[in-house]
Amino acid sequence: MCRSKDRRKPITTIVMFCVFHAQTTLAQNNPNTLPTGGHVVAGSATISQTSNASSATMNVNQTSQRAVINWDSFNVGSNAQVNFHQPNNNSVTLNRVTGATPSMIDGAVRANGQVIFVNPNGVAFGRGAEVNAAAVVATTMDIANKAFMEGKSTFAGNGKGAVVNQGKITANDPNGYIALLAPEVRNEGYLLAQKGPTTPLPWPLARRLPWISGATSSLASLLIRPPITP
């Protein structure tokens, strides 16, 4: 069931998307789970973390305008949070999972800039998930490091996983956007953007999305290619 209940005035666009009426049951992480095996493969950033019996925090401090981090896994438990500290709201961090499991985000992800989650196995935001960033992309497609660092935004690939949202994803920048890109997309939560529209989209064919966040967005001309057939 699709729903739109948040009527707070600062949010001017709330777009809901639902593929199936039946809601999905998602597996949950250990409450203190954090992403593992992070390696900065492009740009400059450092990763640190702390934890105790009741919570866990990871901080990614990025000093370059763009950065790519390869992760063995990117899961966030319900008592955990991942904070991206970036130079400005136009900075972008591409988080790519190279392991064999989907990403499960049950806790908080916060960024003053833009975050991209790439996992060909799928990305799921649980009911307690809260993602707050200048812009958010979750996709099963990928982009080459060189192309991304050059400022390009062309995603392609054969990722078979789904992108599922049951939580709350907020684009906090006036020109922010949210894009959920995969062969199968299910939204059973909230997508909140100050300047829309917001785009949860499966790709049936190649298409441009100039409306994702308006003409000033860094991904305003995002190009989605259909899956590559062997």
C-alpha positions, 0 to 999 in steps of 0.5 A: 500500500502506498501512503503519503502522510507527512504534511510538513511545510518544508517538504514540497514534493512527496512522491510515493511509488508502489509495485505490489500491494502486499508489503515485503518482509525484510530480514534485519541486521544485528542492531549494531551492524556497520559496513565492513571492508571499506577501501577508498579506491578513488578520491580522498576519505578516511573511515573510522568507527566506534561502538558500545553495547547499545550503539555503533557509529561510523564516520566517513570524512571525505576531503575530495569533491568526489570519492569512491569506496568499495565495501565488502558489505554495506549494512546498517543495523537499527542502533547504528549510524553512518555519517558522511562528512563531505566538503559541501552539498555538491560533493558525492560519495559512491559506495560500491558493494563488491561482496555477494550479499544485498545491502540492508539498511535498518538504521541511519545514514546522514550526509551533508552532500550526496550519497550513491549506493551501488550493489548488484545484489540489491539495496533494501531500506528497512522500516526503521531506516532514516537516510538524510542527504543532499541527494540519494541514489540506490541502484543495482547498476554501476559506473566506472571509477574514472568516469565517475571521478570525471563527473559523469553519471552514466550507470549500466549493468546486469545487477539482478537485485531489487531496490526496496524502501520501507523507511524514510529517505530525505533529500535535504538540499533545495535541489536534491533528488532521490533515485531508486534504479533497478530492474525491480523497485518497490517503495513501501515507505517515504521519499521526501524531496524539497524540490521534485520530482522524486524517481523510484524507477525500474528500467524497461528501456534506455531513457534520460531522466532530466526531471530527477531534480531540476536543471541544477542537479549534478545528476539531472541528465542521468542516463540509464542503460538497459541491462547488457545481454551476454 
